[in-house]
Amino acid sequence: MRLNAVTATSAEREATSLAAILAHFAREGFARCEPRLLQPAHVFLDRSGEDFRGRLYLTSDGSGAEFCLRPEYTIPVCLDYLASARAGEPAAYAYGGSIFRAPEHGATGDGEFLQAGLESFGRQDREAADVEILAASLDAAAAAGATALKVLIGDAGLVAAFLERLEMPPVWRRRLAAGHARGQRLADIFASPERNGGSEQSGVLAALTKVDPSDARRLVEDLLSIAGITAVGGRSAAEIAERFLDQATLADGAGVSNETRALAETFFTIEGAPESASAAMRRLAADAQLDLSAALDAFDARAEAISARGLTVHEIRFSASFARHLDYYTGFVFEARHSSDGEPVIGGGRYDRLLKTLGAASDIPAVGAAIWIDRLSPSAREA
């Protein structure tokens, strides 16, 4: 009886919080959008990989097509927007309800969570839209009782601009970008990947790094041709050769000088108030002769917009190493917590390229944020 009473109280508290948040979003002009509970499973698996299958509650129809209970809101809201008459035009939506994810291995829980959030599509004034989403989500959480949250921000677009200007092979640039998106330490990213092919493959990879790349590519293609191999797993001989060269470059650490590595290490340690972080990044860029002016001008414009909205910038911390562990983010990202080591209460960011992968004819500017209702009160889970 005691457990049932606690559960009922918790459910009532979360329902009240959700109602307060949705009421705030409505006052701010965000139209309500509630995608269907049953969603096509492939859109989530295509982006998160088959490893995510174990987190989905799956079913199938008579044709064998797989569906899942809605595991999050962003992609379903994007799909509804693209199917609407406003696709491609500026539009702003709010949502709130249940999402379903099976507990991770070893974890407990019933797999159903209440989540609220908002998405903004089609606005060309990106920095202003970023700040609107940040401010609206923080104000909504405050309306539900979550105040004095600590905000950590990052910028995937600024990171991409920095990596693009570093002198290194494209494979290393891709490895750094992917590692940063997953939250890996720089030392782990730079560590040589494990080789799965034994000493024979290691010897081949080592040999490839000692010749001109074009000669190495032709050598691999010739060897594949002699062996009668034209394609493996859908990859052409040229693609296989390119993959061998990428592995050789990564295994040998080729193409990344000590100076470039030191520059990357310095960049990813920059953090602090946005104004001081911007100054540090501008000094680094000037000393290294890297043109980051466009990305840093956008960064400063966003910080000024935050100040203009009445949010105190000095209470918001920037970290160049911060990422939200999802590779579709293209710009501003943020999380808000009760404490620096707590779970995020709010998380969001810009994802300008996602909608094209979902069927849009071209990229559409987009930014959004989600609020975890069960995390609004720091003591809610203990209760």
Secondary structure, 3 states (H helix, E strand, C coil): CHHHHHHHHHHHHHHHHHHHHHHHHHHCCCEECCCCCEEECHHHHHHHCHHHHHHCCEEECCCCCEEEECCCCHHHHHHHHHCCCCCCCCEEEEEEEEEECCCCCCCCCCCEEEEEEEEEECCCCHHHHHHHHHHHHHHHHHHCCCCCCEEEEEEHHHHHHHHHCCCCCHHHHHHHHHHHHCCCCHHHHHCCCCCCCHHHHHHHHHHHCCCCHHHHHHHHHHHHHHCCCCEECCEEHHHHHHHHHHHHHHHHCCCCCHHHHHHHHHHHCCEECHHHHHHHHHHHHHHHCCCCHHHHHHHHHHHHHHHHCCCCHHHEEEECCCCCCCCCCCCEEEEEECCCCCCCCEEEEECCCHHHHCCCCCCCCEEEEEEEHHHCCCCCCCC
